[in-house]
Amino acid sequence: MAVNLTRPVAPDPYSLLPPVPDFTLTSEDFGHGERLPDVHTNTDAGSNTSPQLSWTGFPDATQSFLVSCFDPDAPGPAGWWHWTVVDVPATTTALATGADLPAGAFALRGDDGEARYVGAAPPPGDQVHRYIFVVHALDVPSLGLGPDTMPGAANTAVLFHTLARAVLVGTYQR
């Protein structure tokens, strides 16, 4: 029996949040709206390597950042968290490809159960998936979260501390 994955495209979840100022997020590995290179996937062709990210133009009052990658197009009602890094120091404005995290920052377990970047892996034949990389500029030096915090809880906690938000979208389909 073939599985039918036909469904509407999920809304951009960040467009549904209270508005905040934006700043710039770029990657040397892919451009906004472009297909993620295979190396950034959790497929036979990939290696779960996090992409390079750089951000500029955030508010001077920023005390830390939260970095995440979310797929709203995963089949299921809640999307899929691929990466959430908390307590990134305000002095950090980039993460290298395959990032070693700066001192004090740590990754939460994503929906794969891994406390690291786990790349794009849409079901074969499914619609194009969007991988929304986001950097939140925060008004606190730490969110006070522990390593067992779920990514959805962390990404809700930031709503109360977000000064500005930067978004970069990659896509993938197989």
Backbone as a printed PyTorch tensor [residue, N CA C, xyz], in Angstrom:
tensor([[[ 0.8370, -1.1860,  0.0000],
         [ 0.0000,  0.0000,  0.0000],
         [ 0.8800,  1.2480,  0.0000]],

        [[ 0.6840,  2.1120, -0.9820],
         [ 1.4460,  3.3530, -1.0880],
         [ 0.9140,  4.3830, -0.0940]],

        [[ 1.8290,  5.1000,  0.5200],
         [ 1.4590,  6.1560,  1.4630],
         [ 1.1920,  7.4300,  0.6800]],

        [[ 0.0740,  8.0620,  0.9520],
         [-0.2770,  9.3200,  0.3070],
         [ 0.1710, 10.4720,  1.2050]],

        [[ 1.1450, 11.2640,  0.7300],
         [ 1.6450, 12.4040,  1.5000],
         [ 1.1050, 13.7330,  0.9730]],

        [[ 0.1090, 13.6760,  0.0830],
         [-0.4560, 14.9000, -0.4740],
         [-1.1170, 15.7100,  0.6380]],

        [[-0.7130, 16.9700,  0.7490],
         [-1.2590, 17.8580,  1.7700],
         [-0.9360, 19.2870,  1.3700]],

        [[-1.6150, 20.2620,  1.9690],
         [-1.2960, 21.6620,  1.6570],
         [ 0.0920, 22.0280,  2.1860]],

        [[ 0.6810, 23.0540,  1.6160],
         [ 1.9550, 23.5700,  2.1130],
         [ 1.6910, 24.2790,  3.4430]],

        [[ 2.5020, 23.9400,  4.4370],
         [ 2.3590, 24.5560,  5.7630],
         [ 2.6940, 26.0410,  5.6770]],

        [[ 2.0700, 26.8550,  6.5310],
         [ 2.4260, 28.2780,  6.5430],
         [ 3.8380, 28.4740,  7.0930]],

        [[ 4.4220, 29.6050,  6.7890],
         [ 5.6950, 29.9910,  7.3970],
         [ 5.4130, 30.2490,  8.8750]],

        [[ 5.9320, 29.4370,  9.7880],
         [ 5.5790, 29.5910, 11.2000],
         [ 6.0250, 30.9160, 11.7980]],

        [[ 7.0910, 31.5110, 11.2640],
         [ 7.5830, 32.7730, 11.8270],
         [ 6.7020, 33.9490, 11.4290]],

        [[ 5.9440, 33.8030, 10.3450],
         [ 5.0170, 34.8680,  9.9520],
         [ 3.8020, 34.9080, 10.8830]],

        [[ 3.6360, 33.8660, 11.6810],
         [ 2.5040, 33.7860, 12.6030],
         [ 2.8480, 34.3020, 14.0050]],

        [[ 4.0980, 34.6690, 14.2240],
         [ 4.5400, 35.1560, 15.5280],
         [ 4.3940, 36.6670, 15.6150]],

        [[ 4.4070, 37.2110, 16.8360],
         [ 4.3870, 38.6770, 16.9540],
         [ 5.5690, 39.2680, 16.1800]],

        [[ 5.3390, 40.3570, 15.4710],
         [ 6.4220, 40.9380, 14.6590],
         [ 7.5270, 41.5230, 15.5370]],

        [[ 8.7530, 41.3570, 15.0780],
         [ 9.9320, 41.9750, 15.6870],
         [10.8010, 42.4970, 14.5460]],

        [[11.7300, 43.3970, 14.8390],
         [12.6390, 43.8490, 13.7800],
         [13.4430, 42.6720, 13.2260]],

        [[13.9290, 42.8410, 12.0030],
         [14.7420, 41.7880, 11.4190],
         [16.1880, 42.2500, 11.2970]],

        [[17.0670, 41.2840, 11.0620],
         [18.4510, 41.5820, 10.7220],
         [18.8660, 40.5650,  9.6730]],

        [[20.1090, 40.5480,  9.2690],
         [20.5450, 39.7690,  8.1110],
         [21.2260, 38.4710,  8.5150]],

        [[20.7810, 37.3680,  7.9060],
         [21.3780, 36.0500,  8.0780],
         [21.7550, 35.5250,  6.6950]],

        [[23.0120, 35.1370,  6.5150],
         [23.4830, 34.6050,  5.2370],
         [24.2760, 33.3230,  5.4710]],

        [[24.5300, 32.6170,  4.3810],
         [25.3540, 31.4130,  4.4240],
         [26.2560, 31.3800,  3.1990]],

        [[27.4890, 30.9310,  3.3980],
         [28.3960, 30.7110,  2.2780],
         [28.0450, 29.4120,  1.5530]],

        [[27.1860, 28.5890,  2.1640],
         [26.8730, 27.2700,  1.6230],
         [25.6120, 27.2230,  0.7580]],

        [[24.6880, 28.1630,  0.9540],
         [23.4650, 28.2110,  0.1420],
         [22.8650, 29.6050,  0.2680]],

        [[22.0530, 29.9780, -0.7210],
         [21.3700, 31.2610, -0.7080],
         [19.9190, 31.0890, -0.3050]],

        [[19.2920, 32.1940,  0.0730],
         [17.8920, 32.1630,  0.4880],
         [17.0260, 31.5700, -0.6280]],

        [[16.2600, 30.5450, -0.2810],
         [15.3730, 29.8910, -1.2300],
         [16.0410, 28.8240, -2.0820]],

        [[17.3450, 28.6500, -1.9320],
         [18.0740, 27.6640, -2.7350],
         [18.0730, 26.2890, -2.0740]],

        [[18.3320, 25.2720, -2.8990],
         [18.4320, 23.8890, -2.4300],
         [19.6670, 23.7420, -1.5490]],

        [[19.4960, 23.0570, -0.4160],
         [20.6340, 22.7650,  0.4470],
         [21.5690, 21.7970, -0.2650]],

        [[22.8790, 22.0230, -0.2050],
         [23.8060, 21.0310, -0.7390],
         [23.6560, 19.7070,  0.0150]],

        [[23.8840, 18.6060, -0.6710],
         [23.6940, 17.2830, -0.0820],
         [24.4420, 17.0930,  1.2320]],

        [[25.6140, 17.6980,  1.3770],
         [26.4070, 17.5230,  2.5920],
         [25.6230, 17.9290,  3.8520]],

        [[24.6370, 18.8000,  3.7060],
         [23.8380, 19.2900,  4.8350],
         [22.5750, 18.4550,  5.0560]],

        [[22.5440, 17.2420,  4.4870],
         [21.3610, 16.3890,  4.6090],
         [21.6600, 15.1370,  5.4280]],

        [[20.5870, 14.5000,  5.8360],
         [20.6370, 13.2210,  6.5340],
         [20.1780, 12.1380,  5.5510]],

        [[20.8690, 12.0780,  4.4210],
         [20.5630, 11.1290,  3.3550],
         [21.8290, 10.3320,  3.0420]],

        [[21.7290,  9.3690,  2.1450],
         [22.9100,  8.6040,  1.7390],
         [23.9750,  9.5110,  1.1280]],

        [[23.5700, 10.6180,  0.5180],
         [24.5110, 11.5500, -0.0970],
         [25.0350, 12.5920,  0.8940]],

        [[24.4690, 12.6380,  2.0840],
         [24.8150, 13.6790,  3.0390],
         [25.6590, 13.2130,  4.2010]],

        [[26.0020, 14.1840,  5.0540],
         [26.8180, 13.8550,  6.2300],
         [26.4020, 14.6380,  7.4690]],

        [[25.1780, 15.1980,  7.4780],
         [24.6850, 15.9380,  8.6480],
         [25.6470, 17.0390,  9.0700]],

        [[26.2150, 17.7250,  8.0990],
         [27.1350, 18.8190,  8.3650],
         [26.3430, 20.1240,  8.3980]],

        [[26.4190, 20.8320,  9.5080],
         [25.6870, 22.1000,  9.6020],
         [26.2690, 23.1090,  8.6200]],

        [[25.4070, 23.9480,  8.0300],
         [25.9050, 24.9570,  7.0920],
         [26.5550, 26.1330,  7.8200]],

        [[27.4060, 26.8320,  7.0880],
         [27.9910, 28.0680,  7.5910],
         [26.8710, 29.0970,  7.6980]],

        [[26.8460, 29.8490,  8.7720],
         [25.8760, 30.9270,  8.9740],
         [26.5980, 32.1610,  9.5030]],

        [[26.2030, 33.3380,  9.0120],
         [26.7320, 34.6220,  9.4980],
         [25.5730, 35.5770,  9.6750]],

        [[25.6350, 36.4270, 10.6910],
         [24.5630, 37.3930, 10.9060],
         [25.1240, 38.7560, 11.2610]],

        [[24.4250, 39.7840, 10.7670],
         [24.8060, 41.1780, 10.9870],
         [23.5510, 42.0230, 11.1680]],

        [[23.7340, 43.2060, 11.7380],
         [22.6360, 44.1710, 11.8340],
         [21.6970, 43.9450, 12.9900]],

        [[22.0720, 43.1450, 13.9650],
         [21.2300, 42.8890, 15.1410],
         [21.3370, 44.0700, 16.1060]],

        [[20.3870, 44.2220, 17.0220],
         [20.3930, 45.3680, 17.9410],
         [21.6190, 45.3910, 18.8650]],

        [[22.0650, 46.5930, 19.1980],
         [23.1970, 46.7560, 20.1060],
         [22.9190, 46.1470, 21.4780]],

        [[21.6660, 46.0800, 21.8740],
         [21.2940, 45.5590, 23.1920],
         [21.3220, 44.0280, 23.2640]],

        [[21.6740, 43.3640, 22.1620],
         [21.6980, 41.9000, 22.1360],
         [22.6940, 41.3610, 23.1630]],

        [[22.2210, 40.3920, 23.9660],
         [23.0840, 39.7620, 24.9720],
         [23.4150, 38.3060, 24.6410]],

        [[22.6440, 37.6770, 23.7650],
         [22.9290, 36.3110, 23.3060],
         [22.0500, 36.0160, 22.0930]],

        [[22.2810, 34.8360, 21.5180],
         [21.5030, 34.3910, 20.3590],
         [21.0130, 32.9680, 20.5750]],

        [[19.9210, 32.6390, 19.9150],
         [19.4650, 31.2640, 19.7500],
         [19.4410, 31.0120, 18.2520]],

        [[20.0200, 29.8880, 17.8170],
         [20.0860, 29.5150, 16.4070],
         [19.2860, 28.2320, 16.2340]],

        [[18.4430, 28.1820, 15.1970],
         [17.6560, 26.9670, 14.9910],
         [17.4460, 26.6840, 13.5080]],

        [[17.0430, 25.4310, 13.2540],
         [16.6280, 25.0010, 11.9220],
         [15.3590, 24.1760, 12.0840]],

        [[14.3050, 24.5960, 11.4040],
         [12.9900, 23.9630, 11.5200],
         [12.4420, 23.6710, 10.1400]],

        [[11.8230, 22.4970,  9.9910],
         [11.1610, 22.0950,  8.7470],
         [ 9.6520, 22.0800,  8.9890]],

        [[ 8.9270, 23.1060,  8.5290],
         [ 7.4790, 23.1160,  8.7290],
         [ 6.7450, 22.1470,  7.8070]],

        [[ 7.4620, 21.5930,  6.8150],
         [ 6.8300, 20.7440,  5.8000],
         [ 6.9210, 19.2560,  6.0920]],

        [[ 7.5060, 18.8970,  7.2300],
         [ 7.5780, 17.4770,  7.5920],
         [ 6.1590, 16.9270,  7.7140]],

        [[ 5.9350, 15.6970,  7.2560],
         [ 4.5850, 15.1370,  7.3400],
         [ 4.2190, 14.8630,  8.7980]],

        [[ 3.2470, 15.5430,  9.2600],
         [ 2.8100, 15.4700, 10.6510],
         [ 2.3500, 16.8570, 11.0700]],

        [[ 1.6850, 16.9630, 12.1900],
         [ 1.0960, 18.2470, 12.5620],
         [ 2.0630, 19.2520, 13.1660]],

        [[ 3.2880, 18.8430, 13.5210],
         [ 4.1530, 19.7460, 14.2810],
         [ 5.4740, 20.0790, 13.6090]],

        [[ 5.6700, 19.7750, 12.3310],
         [ 6.9530, 20.0520, 11.6930],
         [ 8.0620, 19.2150, 12.3160]],

        [[ 9.3160, 19.6380, 12.0930],
         [10.4530, 18.8520, 12.5860],
         [11.6110, 19.7890, 12.9300]],

        [[12.0760, 19.7090, 14.1700],
         [13.2310, 20.4910, 14.6200],
         [14.5050, 19.7390, 14.2710]],

        [[15.3590, 20.3600, 13.4640],
         [16.6250, 19.7660, 13.0440],
         [17.8060, 20.2430, 13.8760]],

        [[17.6850, 21.4310, 14.4740],
         [18.8280, 21.9980, 15.2000],
         [18.3510, 23.1460, 16.0540]],

        [[18.7660, 23.1680, 17.3110],
         [18.5250, 24.3110, 18.1840],
         [19.7600, 24.4890, 19.0540]],

        [[20.3840, 25.6530, 18.9400],
         [21.5740, 25.9840, 19.7150],
         [21.2290, 27.1720, 20.6000]],

        [[21.3920, 27.0040, 21.9000],
         [21.0500, 28.0520, 22.8620],
         [22.3080, 28.6510, 23.4730]],

        [[22.1230, 29.8370, 24.0470],
         [23.1820, 30.5420, 24.7800],
         [24.4140, 30.8370, 23.9280]],

        [[24.1860, 31.1980, 22.6660],
         [25.2800, 31.6360, 21.8000],
         [25.6600, 33.0470, 22.2420]],

        [[26.9260, 33.2770, 22.6110],
         [27.3260, 34.6000, 23.1120],
         [27.0860, 35.7080, 22.0890]],

        [[26.8110, 36.8940, 22.5870],
         [26.5590, 38.0480, 21.7210],
         [27.7750, 38.4140, 20.8790]],

        [[28.9500, 37.9770, 21.2770],
         [30.1640, 38.2510, 20.5140],
         [30.3270, 37.3130, 19.3190]],

        [[29.4960, 36.2850, 19.2370],
         [29.5490, 35.3340, 18.1170],
         [28.6240, 35.8280, 17.0200]],

        [[29.1570, 36.0040, 15.8190],
         [28.3410, 36.4780, 14.7000],
         [28.4080, 35.5340, 13.5000]],

        [[28.9680, 34.3420, 13.7280],
         [29.0320, 33.3490, 12.6490],
         [29.2920, 31.9710, 13.2460]],

        [[28.8140, 30.9760, 12.5430],
         [29.1370, 29.5800, 12.8300],
         [29.6940, 28.9900, 11.5420]],

        [[30.8370, 28.3360, 11.6340],
         [31.4740, 27.7500, 10.4610],
         [30.7060, 26.5100, 10.0070]],

        [[30.9260, 26.0960,  8.7740],
         [30.3910, 24.8300,  8.2930],
         [30.8660, 23.7250,  9.2300]],

        [[29.9360, 22.8690,  9.6640],
         [30.2920, 21.8230, 10.6210],
         [30.6760, 22.3940, 11.9650]],

        [[29.9760, 23.4120, 12.3800],
         [30.3320, 24.2690, 13.5170],
         [30.7280, 23.5320, 14.7840]],

        [[31.8540, 24.0010, 15.3350],
         [32.1610, 23.7640, 16.7370],
         [31.5060, 24.9350, 17.4500]],

        [[30.6970, 24.6620, 18.4430],
         [29.9480, 25.7260, 19.1010],
         [30.8560, 26.5400, 20.0190]],

        [[30.5630, 27.8340, 20.1350],
         [31.3690, 28.6710, 21.0290],
         [31.1610, 28.2800, 22.4930]],

        [[32.1170, 28.6370, 23.3300],
         [32.0410, 28.3340, 24.7590],
         [30.7210, 28.8420, 25.3330]],

        [[30.0590, 28.0090, 26.0990],
         [28.8000, 28.3660, 26.7470],
         [27.5690, 27.9720, 25.9620]],

        [[27.7030, 27.8380, 24.6510],
         [26.5640, 27.4510, 23.8070],
         [26.4520, 25.9350, 23.7670]],

        [[25.2290, 25.4500, 23.5930],
         [25.0370, 24.0060, 23.4610],
         [23.8080, 23.7210, 22.6190]],

        [[23.8120, 22.5480, 21.9990],
         [22.6930, 22.1190, 21.1590],
         [21.7210, 21.2950, 21.9900]],

        [[20.4490, 21.4950, 21.7290],
         [19.4010, 20.6730, 22.3370],
         [19.1410, 19.4680, 21.4430]],

        [[18.5430, 18.4330, 22.0120],
         [18.1430, 17.2870, 21.2000],
         [17.0130, 17.7170, 20.2770]],

        [[17.1660, 17.4410, 18.9910],
         [16.1150, 17.7310, 18.0300],
         [15.1190, 16.5970, 17.9700]],

        [[14.2480, 16.6400, 16.9920],
         [13.2220, 15.6100, 16.8640],
         [13.7930, 14.2470, 16.4940]],

        [[15.0660, 14.1940, 16.0830],
         [15.7310, 12.9090, 15.8460],
         [16.3170, 12.3420, 17.1420]],

        [[16.2590, 13.1340, 18.2270],
         [16.8100, 12.6890, 19.4980],
         [18.2900, 12.9720, 19.6650]],

        [[18.8860, 13.6660, 18.6950],
         [20.3180, 13.9610, 18.7120],
         [20.5540, 15.4120, 19.1210]],

        [[21.5400, 15.6480, 19.9920],
         [21.8980, 17.0090, 20.4130],
         [22.9810, 17.5480, 19.4780]],

        [[22.6040, 17.7150, 18.2220],
         [23.5070, 18.1960, 17.1770],
         [22.6590, 18.5170, 15.9490]],

        [[23.3010, 19.0700, 14.9380],
         [22.6120, 19.3080, 13.6720],
         [22.3400, 17.9680, 12.9950]],

        [[21.0860, 17.7280, 12.6390],
         [20.7000, 16.5750, 11.8310],
         [20.0420, 17.1510, 10.5790]],

        [[20.6040, 16.8400,  9.4300],
         [20.2280, 17.4930,  8.1900],
         [18.8950, 17.1060,  7.6000]],

        [[18.6100, 17.7450,  6.4820],
         [17.3690, 17.5570,  5.7420],
         [17.1920, 16.1010,  5.3370]],

        [[15.9810, 15.5920,  5.5020],
         [15.6940, 14.2000,  5.1330],
         [14.2170, 14.0150,  4.8290]],

        [[13.6920, 14.7730,  3.8590],
         [12.2730, 14.5870,  3.5510],
         [12.0190, 13.2000,  2.9700]],

        [[10.8240, 12.6700,  3.1620],
         [10.5310, 11.3580,  2.5720],
         [10.6940, 11.4060,  1.0480]],

        [[11.2560, 10.3590,  0.4630],
         [11.3820, 10.3230, -0.9970],
         [10.0190, 10.5350, -1.6710]],

        [[ 9.9980, 11.4040, -2.6730],
         [ 8.7790, 11.6810, -3.4200],
         [ 7.8740, 12.7130, -2.7860]],

        [[ 8.2130, 13.2060, -1.6060],
         [ 7.3800, 14.2200, -0.9410],
         [ 7.6100, 15.5800, -1.5960]],

        [[ 6.7700, 16.5310, -1.2510],
         [ 6.8910, 17.8980, -1.7460],
         [ 8.2220, 18.5090, -1.3150]],

        [[ 8.5810, 19.6210, -1.9090],
         [ 9.7760, 20.3600, -1.5000],
         [ 9.6060, 20.7840, -0.0460]],

        [[10.6290, 20.5300,  0.7560],
         [10.6120, 20.9560,  2.1580],
         [11.4460, 22.2190,  2.3110]],

        [[10.9960, 23.0940,  3.2090],
         [11.7330, 24.3100,  3.5570],
         [12.4480, 24.0750,  4.8880]],

        [[13.7010, 24.4510,  4.9290],
         [14.4990, 24.3630,  6.1530],
         [14.7780, 25.7940,  6.5730]],

        [[14.0790, 26.2140,  7.6260],
         [14.1070, 27.6090,  8.0460],
         [15.1610, 27.7650,  9.1400]],

        [[16.2750, 28.3850,  8.7640],
         [17.3340, 28.7050,  9.7110],
         [17.0180, 30.0770, 10.2870]],

        [[17.0410, 30.1670, 11.6080],
         [16.6760, 31.4130, 12.2820],
         [17.7020, 31.7210, 13.3570]],

        [[18.0490, 32.9940, 13.4670],
         [18.8520, 33.4810, 14.5840],
         [18.0000, 34.5190, 15.2970]],

        [[17.7710, 34.2890, 16.5850],
         [17.0520, 35.2380, 17.4320],
         [18.0770, 36.0180, 18.2330]],

        [[18.0180, 37.3420, 18.1810],
         [18.8250, 38.2060, 19.0470],
         [18.0380, 38.3850, 20.3420]],

        [[18.6690, 38.0530, 21.4680],
         [17.9580, 38.0040, 22.7450],
         [18.4290, 39.0820, 23.7180]],

        [[17.5340, 39.4560, 24.6290],
         [17.8240, 40.4960, 25.6260],
         [18.3810, 39.9400, 26.9320]],

        [[18.7430, 38.6650, 26.9520],
         [19.3200, 38.0230, 28.1380],
         [20.5800, 37.2610, 27.7220]],

        [[21.5660, 37.1350, 28.6330],
         [22.7800, 36.4020, 28.2820],
         [22.5690, 34.8960, 28.2120]],

        [[21.5220, 34.4050, 28.8700],
         [21.1960, 32.9830, 28.8520],
         [19.6990, 32.8260, 29.0390]],

        [[19.1210, 31.8630, 28.3650],
         [17.7050, 31.5570, 28.5740],
         [17.4980, 30.6940, 29.8160]],

        [[18.5880, 30.2050, 30.4150],
         [18.4830, 29.3850, 31.6130],
         [17.9160, 27.9960, 31.3450]],

        [[18.0760, 27.5300, 30.1240],
         [17.5510, 26.2210, 29.7440],
         [18.6130, 25.1460, 29.9470]],

        [[18.1620, 23.9470, 30.2250],
         [19.0730, 22.8210, 30.3700],
         [19.1110, 21.9820, 29.1220]],

        [[20.0400, 21.0360, 29.0600],
         [20.2030, 20.2040, 27.8570],
         [19.0180, 19.2910, 27.5630]],

        [[18.1360, 19.0850, 28.5220],
         [16.9650, 18.2420, 28.2890],
         [15.7450, 19.0270, 27.8230]],

        [[15.8940, 20.3440, 27.6480],
         [14.7970, 21.1740, 27.1470],
         [14.4710, 20.7580, 25.7180]],

        [[13.2000, 20.6400, 25.4160],
         [12.7750, 20.2930, 24.0670],
         [12.8910, 21.5410, 23.1730]],

        [[13.2140, 21.3530, 21.8910],
         [13.3860, 22.5060, 21.0010],
         [12.1410, 23.3830, 20.8970]],

        [[10.9600, 22.7750, 20.9090],
         [ 9.7420, 23.5790, 20.8430],
         [ 9.6050, 24.4900, 22.0550]],

        [[ 9.9830, 23.9860, 23.2370],
         [ 9.9300, 24.8010, 24.4530],
         [10.9490, 25.9320, 24.3870]],

        [[12.1430, 25.6440, 23.9030],
         [13.1700, 26.6830, 23.7750],
         [12.7310, 27.7560, 22.7840]],

        [[12.1460, 27.3250, 21.6680],
         [11.7240, 28.2790, 20.6460],
         [10.4560, 29.0320, 21.0470]],

        [[ 9.7820, 28.5900, 22.0810],
         [ 8.6940, 29.3740, 22.6710],
         [ 9.2710, 30.3490, 23.6950]],

        [[10.2420, 29.8960, 24.4800],
         [10.8670, 30.7670, 25.4850],
         [11.4770, 32.0130, 24.8570]],

        [[12.0190, 31.8810, 23.6420],
         [12.6510, 33.0520, 23.0140],
         [11.6530, 34.1620, 22.7040]],

        [[10.3810, 33.8210, 22.5580],
         [ 9.3930, 34.8530, 22.2340],
         [ 9.3690, 35.9700, 23.2670]],

        [[ 9.7020, 35.6340, 24.5140],
         [ 9.6580, 36.6060, 25.5930],
         [10.9560, 37.4010, 25.7170]],

        [[11.9550, 37.0690, 24.8730],
         [13.2610, 37.7220, 24.9690],
         [13.8170, 38.1670, 23.6160]],

        [[13.0490, 38.0130, 22.5430],
         [13.5490, 38.3300, 21.2060],
         [13.5090, 39.8270, 20.9370]],

        [[14.6900, 40.3750, 20.6450],
         [14.8050, 41.7710, 20.2240],
         [14.6220, 41.8910, 18.7110]],

        [[15.1250, 40.8950, 17.9870],
         [15.0630, 40.8850, 16.5210],
         [15.2980, 39.4530, 16.0460]],

        [[14.9420, 39.2030, 14.7860],
         [15.0200, 37.8440, 14.2380],
         [15.5420, 37.8960, 12.8010]],

        [[16.4430, 36.9790, 12.4780],
         [16.9620, 36.8390, 11.1170],
         [16.5880, 35.4630, 10.5910]],

        [[16.1710, 35.4020,  9.3230],
         [15.6690, 34.1570,  8.7320],
         [16.3500, 33.8900,  7.4020]],

        [[16.7330, 32.6340,  7.1940],
         [17.3100, 32.1750,  5.9400],
         [16.6910, 30.8160,  5.6300]],

        [[16.1440, 30.6540,  4.4230],
         [15.4310, 29.4210,  4.0800],
         [16.1860, 28.6590,  2.9890]],

        [[16.4590, 27.3930,  3.2820],
         [16.9640, 26.4600,  2.2860],
         [15.8730, 25.4620,  1.9580]],

        [[15.9870, 24.7840,  0.8450],
         [14.9770, 23.7920,  0.4440],
         [15.6590, 22.4700,  0.1560]],

        [[14.8470, 21.4090,  0.1590],
         [15.3740, 20.0880, -0.2150],
         [14.2090, 19.1910, -0.5860]],

        [[14.4520, 18.3620, -1.6010],
         [13.4680, 17.3690, -2.0370],
         [14.2460, 16.2040, -2.6260]],

        [[13.7350, 14.9960, -2.4030],
         [14.3750, 13.8470, -3.0460],
         [13.3270, 12.9430, -3.6450]]])
